[in-house]
Amino acid sequence: MTATTDSISAAVLGATGYVGGELLRLIAAHPQIRLGAAVSGSRGGDRIGAAFPHLAAAYDEAEFTVPGQWAETLEPGSNVALFSAAPHGASAALVANAMEQAAARNLKLRVVDCSADFRYADAEQYRDVYGSAHAAPSLLDNFHCAVPEHSASPGAGRAAEHIGHPGCFATAVLLAAVPLVRSGLSSGPLFVNGITGSTGSGRSAQPGTHHPERHSNLYAYKPLQHRHVPEIVQLIKDACNARVAINFVPHSGPFARGIYVTLQASLVSGTRAEDVRRAFVDDYAGAAFVRLVDGAPKLKDVVASNWCHIGIRCENDSVVVMSAIDNLVKGAAGGALQWMNRLWSLPETSGLLAPAPAWT
C-alpha cells in the first residue's frame, strides 16, 4: 500500500494496558520497526520496565512519553507506525490529536487502531452500538476494518492508509465463519459460543475479572446481546457480500489469555466434508497465520502467538468449526502489527514468527 522503507518508528498510544504491553513486546523483536514513543497519559516519565518488568531488558532506560510530546521525540519527516491501544471511546480523539501532531512535524504516518472507534464506516452505526457520538467522524473515511486474511474480499478491497482492527472475539469468529459463507455452503444462521480469557477485559480490575471470581469458574455473559455482533455481521457482509444472522453467546473462562470459538451451522443439502475443507483451504491458501488442524484445536498451541488454528467437523448436513487464537496477539497487538507490516509494504510475518512458549 506504500513504498518500502528501511526506517520506521513506532508510537504506541495507551501503552500501559495489556494490548499496549503486547505491542511493545512485539515491536522489541521487529527487524524493521523500532520503538519511537510509548505514550501514556498516566505514567509519562516512568520507565517502561516499571510498568512491564518482563520488558525491562528490551527497553533498558526508556520511558513513557506524555500524549502532547510524543511527536517531538521524532525527527521531522520520519516514517511512523502509530498504534492505538487506548480504550473504546477514548481512542478516536487521541488518534485525531496524534495525526495533527504528526502533520505539524511532517511525519509520514500510518495508523492501526485496536479499539472499536474505527471499526464502523459510519458514525451513526458507531453511536447505535456504543451509545455515544464518535469523537472524530471526519476521519472514518480514511480507515478500513477487516482481518488481514479477508482484506482482498469483495467490498473490502479499497485502498486505505489506516486500519481499524476488528475485536478479538470478532477476529476468531470471522476466521471461522467467512469461508463457510463466502463458499455458499452455509447461509446461516450461525450459532457461536466463545470463551475468552481474563486479559480481554483490560488491565483495570473489574468485578468479573477479579481472580477469586474468575478462578476455576466458567459463565456466559450478555448472551445474544454482545456488542461485537453487529461488527461481525457487517464484516461478514463486507467479506462475502452476504448478510447472515449470528447467535453469539460469549463466556468468561478461568484462564488469562486466549479465545476459543465453536461455530455451528447447517450446510446446503448434499455438502460433503471435503467440500467444506476445500473452502477453508482455498480461502486461506496464502494466509501466513491460519492453520487447519486435524481434530480440535487446542488453546495452548496458539497462546502468545499470532496463529489461528481451525478445526472442522461435519456430520450429515451440519458443521462445527472450532477457532483458537490468542486474544492479545492475533486478536489485537499481533493482528495490528500484521496490518502495519502491510501498510508499510514489509513482509507480513515480520516480527511475528518467534516461537510461542508451550505449557503456559
C-alpha positions as CSV (number, residue, x, y, z in Angstrom):
1,M,0.0,0.0,0.0
2,T,3.0,2.3,0.4
3,A,6.6,2.3,-0.7
4,T,9.0,0.1,1.2
5,T,11.2,1.9,3.7
6,D,14.2,1.0,5.8
7,S,13.5,3.1,8.9
8,I,10.1,3.1,10.7
9,S,9.5,4.5,14.2
10,A,6.6,3.1,16.2
11,A,4.4,5.1,18.5
12,V,2.0,3.3,20.8
13,L,-0.9,5.2,22.4
14,G,-2.3,3.8,25.6
15,A,1.0,1.9,26.0
16,T,0.5,0.8,29.7
17,G,-2.5,-1.6,29.1
18,Y,-2.3,-5.2,28.2
19,V,-2.6,-4.6,24.5
20,G,-0.1,-1.8,24.7
21,G,2.3,-4.1,26.6
22,E,2.0,-6.8,23.9
23,L,2.7,-4.2,21.2
24,L,5.8,-3.1,23.0
25,R,6.9,-6.8,23.3
26,L,6.4,-7.5,19.6
27,I,8.0,-4.2,18.5
28,A,11.1,-5.1,20.5
29,A,11.7,-8.1,18.2
30,H,10.7,-6.5,14.9
31,P,13.5,-6.2,12.4
32,Q,12.4,-3.0,10.6
33,I,10.2,-1.1,13.2
34,R,11.8,0.4,16.3
35,L,10.1,2.0,19.2
36,G,10.0,5.8,19.0
37,A,7.4,6.6,21.7
38,A,5.4,4.7,24.2
39,V,2.7,7.1,25.1
40,S,0.8,7.2,28.4
41,G,-1.3,9.9,30.0
42,S,-0.9,8.4,33.4
43,R,2.7,7.3,33.5
44,G,4.6,9.8,31.4
45,G,8.2,9.9,32.6
46,D,8.1,6.4,34.2
47,R,10.4,3.7,32.9
48,I,8.7,1.1,30.7
49,G,10.3,-1.6,32.8
50,A,8.5,-0.3,35.9
51,A,5.1,-1.0,34.3
52,F,6.3,-4.1,32.5
53,P,9.2,-5.8,34.3
54,H,9.4,-8.5,31.6
55,L,10.3,-5.8,29.1
56,A,12.9,-4.1,31.2
57,A,15.8,-5.7,29.4
58,A,14.4,-4.9,26.0
59,Y,13.9,-1.2,26.7
60,D,16.6,-0.5,29.4
61,E,16.2,3.2,30.4
62,A,13.3,4.0,28.0
63,E,10.5,6.0,29.5
64,F,6.8,6.6,28.7
65,T,6.0,9.8,26.9
66,V,3.0,12.1,27.6
67,P,0.5,12.4,24.8
68,G,1.4,16.0,23.9
69,Q,5.1,15.4,23.4
70,W,5.5,12.1,21.6
71,A,5.9,13.6,18.1
72,E,8.6,15.9,19.3
73,T,10.8,12.9,20.1
74,L,10.9,12.0,16.3
75,E,12.8,13.6,13.5
76,P,10.7,15.7,11.1
77,G,9.8,13.7,8.0
78,S,10.2,10.4,9.8
79,N,8.1,7.3,8.9
80,V,5.8,6.5,11.8
81,A,3.8,3.4,12.6
82,L,1.2,4.7,15.1
83,F,-0.7,2.0,17.1
84,S,-3.5,2.9,19.4
85,A,-4.2,0.6,22.3
86,A,-6.4,3.2,24.0
87,P,-9.9,2.2,25.2
88,H,-13.1,2.3,23.2
89,G,-14.5,5.9,23.2
90,A,-11.1,7.4,24.1
91,S,-9.0,6.3,21.2
92,A,-10.6,8.3,18.4
93,A,-9.8,11.7,20.0
94,L,-6.2,10.6,20.8
95,V,-5.7,9.3,17.3
96,A,-7.1,12.6,15.8
97,N,-4.7,14.6,18.0
98,A,-1.8,12.4,17.2
99,M,-2.5,12.8,13.5
100,E,-2.5,16.6,13.9
101,Q,0.9,16.4,15.7
102,A,2.3,14.2,13.0
103,A,1.2,16.6,10.3
104,A,2.8,19.5,12.1
105,R,6.1,17.7,12.1
106,N,5.7,16.3,8.5
107,L,5.7,12.8,9.8
108,K,4.7,10.1,7.3
109,L,2.0,8.3,9.3
110,R,0.1,5.0,9.2
111,V,-2.3,4.2,11.9
112,V,-3.7,0.9,13.2
113,D,-6.3,1.3,16.0
114,C,-7.1,-1.6,18.3
115,S,-10.2,-0.1,19.8
116,A,-13.7,-0.1,18.4
117,D,-13.5,3.5,17.3
118,F,-12.7,2.9,13.7
119,R,-14.4,-0.4,13.0
120,Y,-17.5,1.2,11.5
121,A,-17.5,3.3,8.3
122,D,-20.5,5.3,9.6
123,A,-20.7,7.4,12.7
124,E,-24.3,6.6,13.2
125,Q,-23.6,2.8,13.3
126,Y,-20.9,3.5,15.9
127,R,-23.4,5.6,18.0
128,D,-26.1,2.9,17.7
129,V,-23.7,0.2,19.1
130,Y,-21.7,2.2,21.7
131,G,-24.3,4.8,22.7
132,S,-22.1,7.9,22.2
133,A,-21.2,10.2,19.4
134,H,-18.0,9.4,17.5
135,A,-15.1,11.7,18.5
136,A,-13.6,12.0,15.1
137,P,-16.2,11.3,12.4
138,S,-14.3,13.2,9.7
139,L,-11.5,10.5,9.9
140,L,-13.7,7.5,9.3
141,D,-13.3,7.5,5.5
142,N,-9.6,7.2,6.0
143,F,-9.9,3.9,7.9
144,H,-10.7,0.4,6.7
145,C,-11.7,-2.5,9.0
146,A,-11.1,-6.2,8.3
147,V,-8.9,-9.0,9.5
148,P,-5.8,-9.2,7.2
149,E,-6.8,-12.6,5.8
150,H,-10.1,-11.1,4.4
151,S,-8.8,-7.8,3.2
152,A,-8.9,-8.7,-0.5
153,S,-12.5,-9.9,-0.3
154,P,-15.4,-8.3,-2.2
155,G,-16.3,-5.0,-0.7
156,A,-13.1,-4.9,1.3
157,G,-10.6,-4.0,-1.4
158,R,-10.4,-0.2,-1.3
159,A,-7.0,1.2,-0.5
160,A,-6.6,2.7,3.0
161,E,-3.8,4.4,4.8
162,H,-5.2,3.5,8.2
163,I,-6.8,0.4,9.8
164,G,-9.4,-0.2,12.5
165,H,-8.6,-3.7,13.8
166,P,-11.6,-6.0,14.5
167,G,-12.2,-7.0,18.1
168,C,-10.7,-10.2,19.5
169,F,-14.0,-12.1,19.5
170,A,-14.7,-10.8,16.0
171,T,-11.4,-12.0,14.7
172,A,-11.9,-15.6,16.0
173,V,-15.5,-15.7,14.7
174,L,-14.7,-14.2,11.3
175,L,-11.8,-16.6,10.6
176,A,-14.2,-19.5,11.3
177,A,-17.2,-18.1,9.5
178,V,-16.2,-16.4,6.3
179,P,-15.1,-19.4,4.3
180,L,-18.4,-21.1,5.0
181,V,-20.5,-18.1,3.9
182,R,-18.3,-17.0,1.0
183,S,-18.4,-20.5,-0.5
184,G,-22.2,-20.6,-0.3
185,L,-22.0,-23.8,1.7
186,S,-24.0,-22.2,4.5
187,S,-26.3,-19.2,4.5
188,G,-26.7,-19.2,8.3
189,P,-27.9,-18.6,10.9
190,L,-24.5,-19.2,12.6
191,F,-24.6,-20.3,16.3
192,V,-21.4,-19.3,18.1
193,N,-20.1,-20.0,21.6
194,G,-16.9,-18.2,22.5
195,I,-14.8,-18.4,25.6
196,T,-12.3,-15.6,26.4
197,G,-9.5,-15.2,29.0
198,S,-9.5,-12.5,31.6
199,T,-7.0,-10.3,29.8
200,G,-9.7,-9.5,27.3
201,S,-11.3,-7.3,30.0
202,G,-8.3,-5.0,30.2
203,R,-5.7,-4.3,32.9
204,S,-8.0,-2.4,35.3
205,A,-9.6,-4.7,37.8
206,Q,-13.4,-5.4,37.3
207,P,-15.7,-7.5,39.3
208,G,-16.0,-10.1,36.6
209,T,-12.2,-10.4,36.1
210,H,-11.3,-10.3,39.8
211,H,-9.2,-13.5,40.4
212,P,-11.4,-15.1,43.1
213,E,-14.4,-14.7,40.9
214,R,-12.9,-16.0,37.7
215,H,-10.6,-18.7,39.0
216,S,-12.0,-22.3,38.4
217,N,-15.2,-20.6,37.1
218,L,-17.0,-20.5,33.8
219,Y,-20.0,-18.5,32.9
220,A,-21.8,-16.8,30.0
221,Y,-22.4,-13.1,29.8
222,K,-24.5,-10.9,27.5
223,P,-25.9,-13.9,25.6
224,L,-27.3,-12.9,22.2
225,Q,-26.6,-9.2,23.1
226,H,-22.8,-8.8,22.8
227,R,-21.9,-5.5,21.1
228,H,-19.4,-7.3,18.8
229,V,-22.3,-9.0,17.0
230,P,-23.1,-6.0,14.7
231,E,-19.4,-5.7,13.9
232,I,-19.2,-9.4,13.0
233,V,-22.3,-9.2,10.8
234,Q,-21.0,-6.2,9.0
235,L,-17.6,-7.6,8.4
236,I,-19.0,-10.9,7.1
237,K,-21.1,-8.8,4.7
238,D,-18.0,-6.9,3.6
239,A,-16.1,-10.1,3.0
240,C,-18.8,-12.2,1.4
241,N,-21.4,-9.8,0.1
242,A,-24.0,-11.7,2.2
243,R,-25.7,-10.9,5.5
244,V,-26.2,-13.7,7.9
245,A,-27.7,-13.9,11.4
246,I,-25.3,-14.5,14.2
247,N,-26.4,-16.0,17.5
248,F,-23.5,-15.4,19.8
249,V,-23.0,-16.5,23.4
250,P,-19.7,-15.3,25.0
251,H,-18.3,-16.9,28.1
252,S,-15.7,-15.8,30.7
253,G,-13.0,-18.5,31.0
254,P,-10.8,-19.3,34.0
255,F,-7.6,-18.5,32.2
256,A,-5.7,-15.3,31.3
257,R,-5.1,-15.5,27.6
258,G,-6.8,-16.9,24.6
259,I,-10.2,-17.2,22.8
260,Y,-11.8,-20.5,21.8
261,V,-14.8,-20.3,19.5
262,T,-17.2,-23.1,18.5
263,L,-19.4,-22.2,15.5
264,Q,-22.3,-24.5,14.4
265,A,-24.3,-24.1,11.2
266,S,-26.4,-26.1,8.7
267,L,-24.9,-26.9,5.4
268,V,-26.5,-26.8,2.0
269,S,-28.0,-30.3,1.4
270,G,-25.6,-32.7,-0.1
271,T,-22.5,-30.8,1.0
272,R,-19.6,-33.2,1.7
273,A,-16.9,-32.8,4.4
274,E,-14.3,-32.5,1.7
275,D,-16.2,-29.6,0.2
276,V,-16.1,-27.7,3.5
277,R,-12.4,-28.4,4.0
278,R,-11.7,-27.3,0.4
279,A,-13.4,-24.0,1.1
280,F,-11.1,-23.3,4.0
281,V,-8.0,-24.5,2.2
282,D,-8.8,-22.2,-0.8
283,D,-9.6,-19.2,1.4
284,Y,-6.5,-19.5,3.5
285,A,-4.0,-20.8,0.9
286,G,-2.0,-17.6,1.2
287,A,-2.6,-16.9,4.8
288,A,0.6,-16.8,6.8
289,F,-1.1,-17.3,10.2
290,V,-4.1,-19.6,9.7
291,R,-3.6,-23.3,10.1
292,L,-6.1,-26.1,9.6
293,V,-5.6,-28.8,12.2
294,D,-6.8,-32.4,12.4
295,G,-9.4,-32.8,15.1
296,A,-10.0,-29.9,17.6
297,P,-7.5,-27.1,18.0
298,K,-6.1,-26.5,21.5
299,L,-5.7,-23.1,23.1
300,K,-2.2,-23.8,24.5
301,D,-1.0,-24.3,21.0
302,V,-1.7,-20.7,20.0
303,V,-1.3,-18.7,23.2
304,A,1.3,-15.9,22.9
305,S,1.4,-16.4,19.1
306,N,-0.2,-14.8,16.1
307,W,-1.6,-18.1,14.9
308,C,-5.2,-19.1,14.4
309,H,-5.8,-22.8,14.5
310,I,-9.0,-24.1,12.9
311,G,-10.6,-27.5,13.2
312,I,-13.7,-28.7,11.2
313,R,-16.2,-31.5,11.8
314,C,-19.1,-32.3,9.5
315,E,-21.9,-34.7,10.2
316,N,-24.9,-35.1,7.8
317,D,-25.8,-31.5,6.9
318,S,-24.3,-29.9,10.0
319,V,-20.8,-28.4,10.5
320,V,-18.8,-27.4,13.6
321,V,-15.9,-25.0,13.1
322,M,-13.5,-24.5,16.0
323,S,-11.2,-21.5,16.1
324,A,-8.5,-20.8,18.6
325,I,-6.5,-17.6,18.9
326,D,-4.6,-15.5,21.5
327,N,-6.8,-12.6,22.2
328,L,-3.9,-10.2,22.9
329,V,-1.9,-11.2,19.9
330,K,-3.9,-12.4,16.9
331,G,-7.0,-10.7,18.3
332,A,-5.2,-7.3,19.0
333,A,-1.5,-6.5,19.0
334,G,-0.3,-9.2,16.7
335,G,-3.0,-8.6,14.1
336,A,-2.3,-4.9,14.4
337,L,1.4,-5.5,13.7
338,Q,0.4,-7.8,10.8
339,W,-1.6,-5.0,9.3
340,M,1.1,-2.4,9.9
341,N,3.6,-4.6,8.0
342,R,1.2,-4.5,5.1
343,L,0.7,-0.7,5.3
344,W,4.5,-0.2,5.0
345,S,4.9,-3.0,2.4
346,L,7.0,-5.1,4.8
347,P,6.9,-8.9,4.9
348,E,3.6,-9.6,6.6
349,T,5.2,-12.0,9.0
350,S,7.9,-9.6,10.2
351,G,8.2,-9.6,14.0
352,L,5.6,-12.3,14.4
353,L,7.3,-15.6,13.9
354,A,9.1,-16.1,17.2
355,P,8.1,-19.4,18.7
356,A,5.5,-19.1,21.4
357,P,6.0,-20.7,24.8
358,A,4.5,-24.1,25.4
359,W,2.9,-25.3,28.7
360,T,1.5,-21.8,29.5
